Amino acid sequence: MRVVRIFHEEDVRYGLADESMVTLISDEPFAAWETEGIVPLPHAQLLAPTVPTKIVCAGLNYRAHALEMGHDLPGEPVIFLKPPTAVIGHGAEIRIPDGLDVVDYEAELALVIGRRAHNVTPEQARSHVLGCTCANDVTSRVHQQRDGQWARAKGFDTFCPLGPWVETDIDPCDTTLESYVNGELRQSTSTSDMIFDPYELVSFVSGVMTLLPGDVVLTGTPAGIGPLHRGDVVEIRIGGIGSLINRVA
């Protein structure tokens, strides 16, 4: 099942999408809802599929990426936050901040929380996840190196593209993850190469902070990160979900 969030008739609505149609629902997908009409998918303006209270990210969660960045493999998940104001949807523009010429892309699989999660085990975490979507953990490497930590480097507006929808029928522990810049393949891996699998991450985070419906957990990026310049088009493609495409402005 694909859960979408769209702009329709001057209103923001949630719906369930197939290849051609969106069935509108009466409430958020985290609550009880009923169906309320149909919209052709090509006529639906896709928005970011969730409005999180927080975005919790895992750093250095692929072996090759940790080595690429010159770090030892972590003994437990390394987590940090991106602000909700960084979120944009499929088709929206990533904006390079004034004073910078380049930012980096980081393809990631994102989990969207469906039920409040506090101190859950990895096995319990499965029932607290609504589904998965594509994410791009856009990063200013200049600010990351200058500050010595990641909040500013990863927190600018537009630095968290999510979409195009939430796919509820997918195994996040074993699917393909790729990024393309202007049609050229830059990253390619399987999520089975994660150091900590998606449900281990949700469990770990829930022991630190309570996860609420709509919150997002980013599961890390593989090797192959690189630059984005103004005018580039970046695509994050995940097997079983689809493609998140954004232009850099």
C-alpha atoms as a printed R data frame, in Angstrom:
    type eleno elety resid chain resno       x      y       z
1   ATOM     1    CA   MET     A     1   0.000  0.000   0.000
2   ATOM     2    CA   ARG     A     2   1.287  3.471  -0.903
3   ATOM     3    CA   VAL     A     3   0.358  6.285   1.462
4   ATOM     4    CA   VAL     A     4   0.552  9.730  -0.167
5   ATOM     5    CA   ARG     A     5   0.099 13.281   1.023
6   ATOM     6    CA   ILE     A     6  -1.149 15.623  -1.697
7   ATOM     7    CA   PHE     A     7  -2.378 19.153  -2.340
8   ATOM     8    CA   HIS     A     8  -5.888 18.844  -3.785
9   ATOM     9    CA   GLU     A     9  -8.580 21.506  -4.246
10  ATOM    10    CA   GLU     A    10  -6.791 24.034  -2.013
11  ATOM    11    CA   ASP     A    11  -6.381 21.493   0.768
12  ATOM    12    CA   VAL     A    12  -3.745 19.044   2.007
13  ATOM    13    CA   ARG     A    13  -5.059 15.478   2.027
14  ATOM    14    CA   TYR     A    14  -3.776 11.984   2.671
15  ATOM    15    CA   GLY     A    15  -4.620  9.144   0.343
16  ATOM    16    CA   LEU     A    16  -3.805  5.632  -0.829
17  ATOM    17    CA   ALA     A    17  -2.228  5.421  -4.276
18  ATOM    18    CA   ASP     A    18  -1.883  2.779  -6.937
19  ATOM    19    CA   GLU     A    19  -0.297  3.151 -10.378
20  ATOM    20    CA   SER     A    20  -2.982  5.541 -11.637
21  ATOM    21    CA   MET     A    21  -5.310  6.745  -8.866
22  ATOM    22    CA   VAL     A    22  -5.296  8.226  -5.365
23  ATOM    23    CA   THR     A    23  -8.119  7.234  -3.014
24  ATOM    24    CA   LEU     A    24  -8.555 10.052  -0.517
25  ATOM    25    CA   ILE     A    25  -8.927  9.137   3.158
26  ATOM    26    CA   SER     A    26 -10.772 11.022   5.873
27  ATOM    27    CA   ASP     A    27  -7.908 11.438   8.338
28  ATOM    28    CA   GLU     A    28  -4.182 10.921   8.743
29  ATOM    29    CA   PRO     A    29  -3.010  7.348   8.079
30  ATOM    30    CA   PHE     A    30  -2.004  7.035  11.750
31  ATOM    31    CA   ALA     A    31  -5.664  7.298  12.844
32  ATOM    32    CA   ALA     A    32  -8.941  5.602  11.982
33  ATOM    33    CA   TRP     A    33 -10.089  6.705   8.533
34  ATOM    34    CA   GLU     A    34 -12.601  6.068   5.774
35  ATOM    35    CA   THR     A    35 -12.255  6.483   2.006
36  ATOM    36    CA   GLU     A    36 -13.543  9.740   0.513
37  ATOM    37    CA   GLY     A    37 -13.284  9.901  -3.269
38  ATOM    38    CA   ILE     A    38 -10.712  9.369  -5.985
39  ATOM    39    CA   VAL     A    39  -8.141 11.632  -7.687
40  ATOM    40    CA   PRO     A    40  -6.119 10.620 -10.793
41  ATOM    41    CA   LEU     A    41  -2.492 10.256  -9.687
42  ATOM    42    CA   PRO     A    42  -1.144 12.471 -12.516
43  ATOM    43    CA   HIS     A    43  -3.415 15.281 -11.245
44  ATOM    44    CA   ALA     A    44  -2.229 14.945  -7.646
45  ATOM    45    CA   GLN     A    45   0.467 17.350  -6.446
46  ATOM    46    CA   LEU     A    46   2.649 15.160  -4.272
47  ATOM    47    CA   LEU     A    47   3.892 16.655  -1.006
48  ATOM    48    CA   ALA     A    48   6.337 15.211   1.511
49  ATOM    49    CA   PRO     A    49   4.475 12.099   2.690
50  ATOM    50    CA   THR     A    50   4.679 12.945   6.395
51  ATOM    51    CA   VAL     A    51   4.990 15.964   8.689
52  ATOM    52    CA   PRO     A    52   7.326 14.726  11.438
53  ATOM    53    CA   THR     A    53   7.891 16.242  14.842
54  ATOM    54    CA   LYS     A    54  11.515 15.121  14.440
55  ATOM    55    CA   ILE     A    55  13.837 13.419  11.978
56  ATOM    56    CA   VAL     A    56  16.330 11.109  13.669
57  ATOM    57    CA   CYS     A    57  19.267 10.106  11.499
58  ATOM    58    CA   ALA     A    58  21.847  7.341  11.783
59  ATOM    59    CA   GLY     A    59  25.375  8.281  10.805
60  ATOM    60    CA   LEU     A    60  28.019  5.855   9.539
61  ATOM    61    CA   ASN     A    61  25.611  2.922   9.266
62  ATOM    62    CA   TYR     A    62  27.159  1.316   6.165
63  ATOM    63    CA   ARG     A    63  30.605 -0.217   6.478
64  ATOM    64    CA   ALA     A    64  31.968  1.185   3.222
65  ATOM    65    CA   HIS     A    65  30.745  4.702   4.019
66  ATOM    66    CA   ALA     A    66  32.389  4.683   7.459
67  ATOM    67    CA   LEU     A    67  35.675  3.743   5.810
68  ATOM    68    CA   GLU     A    68  35.086  6.339   3.070
69  ATOM    69    CA   MET     A    69  34.798  9.027   5.762
70  ATOM    70    CA   GLY     A    70  37.872  7.743   7.648
71  ATOM    71    CA   HIS     A    71  35.969  6.525  10.724
72  ATOM    72    CA   ASP     A    72  36.079  3.290  12.675
73  ATOM    73    CA   LEU     A    73  32.909  1.186  12.632
74  ATOM    74    CA   PRO     A    74  30.613  2.348  15.443
75  ATOM    75    CA   GLY     A    75  29.894  0.007  18.347
76  ATOM    76    CA   GLU     A    76  26.385  1.423  18.683
77  ATOM    77    CA   PRO     A    77  24.279  3.654  16.430
78  ATOM    78    CA   VAL     A    78  25.470  7.228  15.993
79  ATOM    79    CA   ILE     A    79  22.374  9.427  15.855
80  ATOM    80    CA   PHE     A    80  21.685 13.084  15.156
81  ATOM    81    CA   LEU     A    81  18.650 15.234  14.335
82  ATOM    82    CA   LYS     A    82  17.474 17.162  11.317
83  ATOM    83    CA   PRO     A    83  14.754 19.778  11.893
84  ATOM    84    CA   PRO     A    84  11.248 19.283  10.442
85  ATOM    85    CA   THR     A    85  11.700 22.571   8.561
86  ATOM    86    CA   ALA     A    86  14.290 20.831   6.369
87  ATOM    87    CA   VAL     A    87  11.610 18.581   4.818
88  ATOM    88    CA   ILE     A    88  10.553 18.982   1.192
89  ATOM    89    CA   GLY     A    89   8.730 16.591  -1.116
90  ATOM    90    CA   HIS     A    90   9.251 14.948  -4.477
91  ATOM    91    CA   GLY     A    91   9.763 17.553  -7.193
92  ATOM    92    CA   ALA     A    92  10.572 20.420  -4.811
93  ATOM    93    CA   GLU     A    93  13.868 22.291  -5.112
94  ATOM    94    CA   ILE     A    94  16.919 21.788  -2.916
95  ATOM    95    CA   ARG     A    95  18.306 25.267  -2.257
96  ATOM    96    CA   ILE     A    96  22.043 25.774  -1.814
97  ATOM    97    CA   PRO     A    97  22.533 28.374   0.949
98  ATOM    98    CA   ASP     A    98  24.083 31.731   0.176
99  ATOM    99    CA   GLY     A    99  27.869 31.625   0.290
100 ATOM   100    CA   LEU     A   100  28.111 28.000  -0.823
101 ATOM   101    CA   ASP     A   101  28.673 26.603  -4.306
102 ATOM   102    CA   VAL     A   102  28.068 22.941  -3.533
103 ATOM   103    CA   VAL     A   103  26.301 20.557  -1.153
104 ATOM   104    CA   ASP     A   104  26.460 16.757  -0.931
105 ATOM   105    CA   TYR     A   105  23.751 14.171  -1.616
106 ATOM   106    CA   GLU     A   106  23.305 11.163   0.675
107 ATOM   107    CA   ALA     A   107  20.787  8.516  -0.432
108 ATOM   108    CA   GLU     A   108  18.937  6.914   2.469
109 ATOM   109    CA   LEU     A   109  16.017  4.649   3.252
110 ATOM   110    CA   ALA     A   110  13.658  6.364   5.699
111 ATOM   111    CA   LEU     A   111  11.244  4.727   8.121
112 ATOM   112    CA   VAL     A   112   7.991  6.507   8.949
113 ATOM   113    CA   ILE     A   113   6.647  5.764  12.417
114 ATOM   114    CA   GLY     A   114   2.992  4.701  12.589
115 ATOM   115    CA   ARG     A   115   2.527  4.143  16.338
116 ATOM   116    CA   ARG     A   116   4.070  5.808  19.392
117 ATOM   117    CA   ALA     A   117   7.299  3.963  20.198
118 ATOM   118    CA   HIS     A   118   9.018  4.135  23.588
119 ATOM   119    CA   ASN     A   119  11.647  1.601  24.663
120 ATOM   120    CA   VAL     A   120  10.554 -0.976  22.089
121 ATOM   121    CA   THR     A   121  12.621 -4.024  21.163
122 ATOM   122    CA   PRO     A   122  13.713 -4.594  17.561
123 ATOM   123    CA   GLU     A   123  10.971 -7.205  17.238
124 ATOM   124    CA   GLN     A   124   8.345 -4.820  18.620
125 ATOM   125    CA   ALA     A   125   9.619 -2.014  16.382
126 ATOM   126    CA   ARG     A   126   8.193 -3.740  13.305
127 ATOM   127    CA   SER     A   127   4.616 -3.054  14.419
128 ATOM   128    CA   HIS     A   128   5.433  0.606  15.165
129 ATOM   129    CA   VAL     A   129   6.622  1.392  11.627
130 ATOM   130    CA   LEU     A   130   4.001  2.509   9.100
131 ATOM   131    CA   GLY     A   131   6.326  2.008   6.131
132 ATOM   132    CA   CYS     A   132   9.308  3.311   4.216
133 ATOM   133    CA   THR     A   133  10.131  6.143   1.854
134 ATOM   134    CA   CYS     A   134  13.135  7.573   0.015
135 ATOM   135    CA   ALA     A   135  15.253 10.271   1.632
136 ATOM   136    CA   ASN     A   136  18.186 12.498   0.769
137 ATOM   137    CA   ASP     A   137  20.267 13.633   3.747
138 ATOM   138    CA   VAL     A   138  21.580 16.757   2.004
139 ATOM   139    CA   THR     A   139  24.729 18.014   3.735
140 ATOM   140    CA   SER     A   140  26.966 21.065   3.636
141 ATOM   141    CA   ARG     A   141  30.357 19.410   4.013
142 ATOM   142    CA   VAL     A   142  31.944 22.854   4.506
143 ATOM   143    CA   HIS     A   143  29.856 23.519   7.612
144 ATOM   144    CA   GLN     A   144  30.312 19.970   8.877
145 ATOM   145    CA   GLN     A   145  34.094 20.362   8.797
146 ATOM   146    CA   ARG     A   146  34.007 23.926  10.118
147 ATOM   147    CA   ASP     A   147  31.655 23.239  13.047
148 ATOM   148    CA   GLY     A   148  32.933 19.816  14.060
149 ATOM   149    CA   GLN     A   149  29.339 18.617  14.459
150 ATOM   150    CA   TRP     A   150  26.383 18.142  12.142
151 ATOM   151    CA   ALA     A   151  23.429 20.313  13.165
152 ATOM   152    CA   ARG     A   152  24.034 23.288  10.873
153 ATOM   153    CA   ALA     A   153  25.541 21.217   8.060
154 ATOM   154    CA   LYS     A   154  22.429 19.080   7.774
155 ATOM   155    CA   GLY     A   155  19.759 21.429   9.089
156 ATOM   156    CA   PHE     A   156  19.278 24.062   6.382
157 ATOM   157    CA   ASP     A   157  15.808 24.460   4.877
158 ATOM   158    CA   THR     A   158  15.212 21.970   2.001
159 ATOM   159    CA   PHE     A   159  17.990 19.631   3.241
160 ATOM   160    CA   CYS     A   160  15.644 16.668   3.845
161 ATOM   161    CA   PRO     A   161  13.777 15.623   0.688
162 ATOM   162    CA   LEU     A   162  11.313 12.791   1.429
163 ATOM   163    CA   GLY     A   163   9.039 10.862  -0.908
164 ATOM   164    CA   PRO     A   164   7.374 10.217  -3.163
165 ATOM   165    CA   TRP     A   165   5.136  8.201  -0.803
166 ATOM   166    CA   VAL     A   166   5.241  5.767   2.108
167 ATOM   167    CA   GLU     A   167   5.313  2.151   0.979
168 ATOM   168    CA   THR     A   168   3.878 -0.159   3.646
169 ATOM   169    CA   ASP     A   169   4.629 -3.471   1.923
170 ATOM   170    CA   ILE     A   170   8.432 -3.655   1.832
171 ATOM   171    CA   ASP     A   171  11.249 -5.362   3.706
172 ATOM   172    CA   PRO     A   172  13.560 -2.490   4.683
173 ATOM   173    CA   CYS     A   173  16.271 -4.940   5.720
174 ATOM   174    CA   ASP     A   174  16.875 -6.213   2.182
175 ATOM   175    CA   THR     A   175  16.195 -3.882  -0.726
176 ATOM   176    CA   THR     A   176  18.251 -1.902  -3.220
177 ATOM   177    CA   LEU     A   177  19.307  1.705  -2.625
178 ATOM   178    CA   GLU     A   178  20.702  3.918  -5.399
179 ATOM   179    CA   SER     A   179  21.382  7.559  -6.143
180 ATOM   180    CA   TYR     A   180  21.756  9.255  -9.526
181 ATOM   181    CA   VAL     A   181  22.956 12.750 -10.387
182 ATOM   182    CA   ASN     A   182  21.881 13.959 -13.833
183 ATOM   183    CA   GLY     A   183  21.136 10.335 -14.727
184 ATOM   184    CA   GLU     A   184  24.565  9.020 -13.679
185 ATOM   185    CA   LEU     A   185  24.646  6.278 -11.042
186 ATOM   186    CA   ARG     A   186  26.563  7.453  -7.951
187 ATOM   187    CA   GLN     A   187  25.564  5.084  -5.136
188 ATOM   188    CA   SER     A   188  24.381  1.483  -5.290
189 ATOM   189    CA   THR     A   189  24.009 -1.013  -2.454
190 ATOM   190    CA   SER     A   190  21.620 -3.259  -0.576
191 ATOM   191    CA   THR     A   191  20.178 -2.249   2.784
192 ATOM   192    CA   SER     A   192  21.339 -5.670   3.997
193 ATOM   193    CA   ASP     A   193  24.810 -4.070   4.231
194 ATOM   194    CA   MET     A   194  23.765 -1.846   7.136
195 ATOM   195    CA   ILE     A   195  25.713 -2.214  10.366
196 ATOM   196    CA   PHE     A   196  22.502 -1.810  12.412
197 ATOM   197    CA   ASP     A   197  19.329 -2.898  10.632
198 ATOM   198    CA   PRO     A   198  16.294 -0.574  10.446
199 ATOM   199    CA   TYR     A   199  14.422 -2.159  13.349
200 ATOM   200    CA   GLU     A   200  17.510 -2.113  15.556
201 ATOM   201    CA   LEU     A   201  17.742  1.617  14.836
202 ATOM   202    CA   VAL     A   202  14.093  2.260  15.760
203 ATOM   203    CA   SER     A   203  14.592  0.288  18.969
204 ATOM   204    CA   PHE     A   204  17.758  2.203  19.846
205 ATOM   205    CA   VAL     A   205  16.222  5.608  19.140
206 ATOM   206    CA   SER     A   206  13.062  4.762  21.103
207 ATOM   207    CA   GLY     A   207  15.257  4.139  24.140
208 ATOM   208    CA   VAL     A   208  16.564  7.697  23.862
209 ATOM   209    CA   MET     A   209  13.476  9.627  22.786
210 ATOM   210    CA   THR     A   210   9.851  8.684  22.223
211 ATOM   211    CA   LEU     A   211   8.980  8.385  18.548
212 ATOM   212    CA   LEU     A   212   5.569  9.740  17.566
213 ATOM   213    CA   PRO     A   213   3.339  8.912  14.585
214 ATOM   214    CA   GLY     A   214   4.745 10.620  11.515
215 ATOM   215    CA   ASP     A   215   8.288 10.849  12.847
216 ATOM   216    CA   VAL     A   216  11.072  9.759  10.511
217 ATOM   217    CA   VAL     A   217  14.154  7.620  11.128
218 ATOM   218    CA   LEU     A   218  16.857  7.882   8.444
219 ATOM   219    CA   THR     A   219  18.950  4.733   8.311
220 ATOM   220    CA   GLY     A   220  22.269  5.989   6.919
221 ATOM   221    CA   THR     A   221  23.900  6.337   3.523
222 ATOM   222    CA   PRO     A   222  26.247  3.978   1.675
223 ATOM   223    CA   ALA     A   223  29.593  4.814   0.067
224 ATOM   224    CA   GLY     A   224  29.634  7.088  -2.963
225 ATOM   225    CA   ILE     A   225  28.463 10.409  -1.525
226 ATOM   226    CA   GLY     A   226  29.389 13.419  -3.617
227 ATOM   227    CA   PRO     A   227  28.648 16.979  -4.704
228 ATOM   228    CA   LEU     A   228  25.533 18.665  -6.034
229 ATOM   229    CA   HIS     A   229  25.723 21.954  -7.921
230 ATOM   230    CA   ARG     A   230  23.026 24.393  -8.938
231 ATOM   231    CA   GLY     A   231  21.064 22.976 -11.868
232 ATOM   232    CA   ASP     A   232  21.759 19.322 -11.020
233 ATOM   233    CA   VAL     A   233  18.927 16.798 -10.762
234 ATOM   234    CA   VAL     A   234  19.342 14.184  -8.035
235 ATOM   235    CA   GLU     A   235  17.332 10.967  -7.843
236 ATOM   236    CA   ILE     A   236  17.114  8.562  -4.903
237 ATOM   237    CA   ARG     A   237  15.772  5.182  -6.032
238 ATOM   238    CA   ILE     A   238  14.777  2.369  -3.666
239 ATOM   239    CA   GLY     A   239  13.540 -1.036  -4.750
240 ATOM   240    CA   GLY     A   240   9.886 -1.557  -3.896
241 ATOM   241    CA   ILE     A   241   9.282  2.163  -3.303
242 ATOM   242    CA   GLY     A   242  10.218  4.200  -6.366
243 ATOM   243    CA   SER     A   243  12.115  7.416  -7.025
244 ATOM   244    CA   LEU     A   244  12.498 10.722  -5.199
245 ATOM   245    CA   ILE     A   245  13.645 13.386  -7.666
246 ATOM   246    CA   ASN     A   246  14.701 16.943  -6.820
247 ATOM   247    CA   ARG     A   247  16.427 19.729  -8.717
248 ATOM   248    CA   VAL     A   248  19.112 21.851  -7.080
249 ATOM   249    CA   ALA     A   249  18.458 25.599  -7.106
